[in-house]
Amino acid sequence: MKTEDDLLFYDDVEAVKFILQNLPSNLKTTVTEEKVEYVLDVIYEFYEEQGLIEEDTAEAAYIDEEDMFLYLKKCIEKDAMDISEEEISHILEGEYEYGKSIGVYE
């Protein structure tokens, strides 16, 4: 089980850098820092709405990836962001890999 201290190592700035550096070459020119930051913000909104972020706990939780993807698509459409499904997928994968690299995800 992760402790609250483990979550303190999650650095949004480093996450964005990590994601951008690990994108496939065909997306490096279309995925901007702004897009990554937007997707990360929406991911956090999703976690909050699902009750997955609790200030006093850092227990493991199940995240329905399909629900998160659909939530992201809905927000992107509502906010008129120009982010493709392929870009969403790679940003999500990068966020997951960043989390694994710092021990937030197993």
Steps between C-alpha positions, in 0.01 A plus 500: 500500500626847412527754775412867480873580493537298177251729327704805592758390243254553213619819334269638230783684325713185489199296385445735206870485406500120528189466284630735230839325489343156464249572225533315170688711247188555286329678793790713623399787270127491579487429873582822682571572864158669515326183377680283754422740785135511394471120493670470840259756645202307364642173637514659847141624459397145409678359807325754723157433350554126545607548863847366427686789659477508876718737698553260787568181307711369217352153469497319168190556291355349186480744210274414209719608208212493252287727723795738538558506124131574432503771768805657336338491155188668637700777671719554194192538282328732752811717532562494122856373544678363194621170644462177303417160645852386410647794691275427800613138503869587491469771764316256728766235438773752575331608822472137606865431418607811692298384799659154480847656476454680833313215673148645503364219281591136521 
